[in-house]
Amino acid sequence: MANGMKDSKTILVVEDTAAMRNIERMVLERAGYNVIEASTVPEAIALLETVRPDLALLDINVAGASGFDVVRAIRAKYANPEIPVIILSGSRFETQTVQAHLLKPITKPELLDNVRALLPQPAAIF
């Protein structure tokens, strides 16, 4: 678990470019999130069999497949409550199937602002 936080939210990152995936993982872990990673669509779908992420961050074009294949797998397996999805892509497109669409390249604040908007952290209990 990231930073030893036992109540951290888990984010599935699906990105076929290793450098980009590592940056996304580091940014999210430093912000206190647990991160599970996949570099291919089949790998991501296999992870969904054993882990229920709280949010998915998906590259739209992943090694000859589509990030929307992962969206369909998430929606089929975890329809209620719905898992929020953020799509990353190099071009604009319209879709109603995800909660956010970010254009690459993204900044650290842009990534974290969108994640935090969809995954509010619980308030500290004193």
C-alpha positions in Angstrom: 0.0 0.0 0.0 1.2 3.5 -0.8 2.7 5.3 2.1 1.4 2.8 4.5 -2.1 4.2 4.3 -4.5 1.4 5.0 -7.7 3.2 3.8 -6.1 4.4 0.5 -8.1 4.2 -2.7 -6.9 1.8 -5.4 -6.4 3.1 -8.9 -6.0 0.9 -12.0 -3.5 2.5 -14.4 -3.6 1.0 -18.0 -0.8 2.5 -20.1 1.4 0.7 -22.6 4.3 3.3 -22.5 6.4 2.2 -19.5 7.8 5.7 -18.9 4.3 7.3 -18.8 2.9 4.5 -16.6 5.8 5.0 -14.1 5.2 8.7 -13.9 1.5 8.2 -13.4 2.2 5.6 -10.7 4.7 7.8 -8.9 2.4 10.8 -8.9 -0.6 8.8 -7.6 1.4 6.9 -5.0 2.9 10.2 -3.7 -0.6 11.5 -3.3 -1.5 8.5 -1.1 -3.2 6.2 -3.6 -2.6 2.5 -4.1 -1.8 1.8 -7.8 -2.1 -1.4 -9.8 -0.7 -1.4 -13.3 -1.3 -3.0 -16.6 0.5 -2.5 -19.9 -2.1 -4.3 -22.1 -5.8 -4.6 -22.3 -5.8 -8.4 -21.5 -3.6 -7.8 -18.5 -6.0 -5.1 -17.2 -9.0 -7.4 -17.7 -7.2 -10.2 -15.9 -6.5 -7.8 -12.9 -10.2 -7.0 -12.7 -10.9 -10.6 -11.9 -9.0 -10.3 -8.6 -9.0 -6.6 -7.7 -11.9 -4.0 -7.7 -10.3 -0.6 -8.2 -11.9 2.5 -6.9 -11.0 4.3 -10.2 -9.5 3.4 -13.6 -7.0 5.7 -15.5 -6.9 4.4 -19.0 -4.8 5.2 -22.1 -7.3 5.1 -25.0 -4.8 3.4 -27.4 -3.1 0.5 -25.7 -0.9 -1.8 -27.7 -3.2 -2.6 -30.6 -6.4 -2.5 -28.5 -8.7 0.1 -27.1 -9.0 1.4 -23.5 -12.8 1.2 -24.1 -12.4 -2.6 -24.0 -11.3 -2.1 -20.4 -14.2 0.2 -19.8 -16.6 -2.4 -21.1 -15.0 -5.1 -18.8 -15.3 -2.8 -15.8 -18.9 -1.9 -16.5 -19.8 -5.6 -17.0 -18.1 -6.8 -13.8 -18.8 -3.8 -11.5 -21.9 -2.2 -12.7 -23.1 -1.1 -9.3 -21.6 1.0 -7.8 -20.0 2.3 -10.9 -16.2 2.6 -11.0 -15.2 6.1 -12.3 -13.0 6.1 -15.4 -10.6 8.7 -16.6 -9.5 8.3 -20.3 -6.2 9.7 -21.5 -5.8 10.4 -25.2 -3.9 12.5 -27.7 -7.0 13.8 -29.4 -10.5 15.0 -28.5 -13.6 12.9 -28.8 -17.1 12.7 -27.4 -18.1 10.0 -25.0 -20.7 9.5 -22.3 -19.2 6.3 -21.0 -16.4 7.8 -18.8 -16.3 10.5 -16.1 -13.3 12.4 -17.5 -11.3 12.7 -20.7 -7.8 14.3 -20.4 -5.7 15.3 -23.4 -2.1 14.2 -23.4 0.3 15.5 -22.3 -1.2 16.0 -18.9 0.2 17.8 -15.9 0.6 16.5 -12.4 -2.0 19.1 -11.0 -4.4 18.2 -13.9 -4.2 14.5 -13.1 -4.5 14.9 -9.4 -7.4 17.4 -9.6 -9.4 15.0 -11.8 -8.6 12.0 -9.6 -9.5 13.9 -6.4 -12.7 15.1 -7.9 -13.8 11.5 -8.5 -12.2 10.0 -5.4 -12.7 12.3 -2.5 -10.5 11.1 0.5 -12.4 10.5 3.7 -12.1 13.1 6.4 -9.7 12.4 9.2 -11.4 11.2 12.4 -9.9 12.7 15.6 
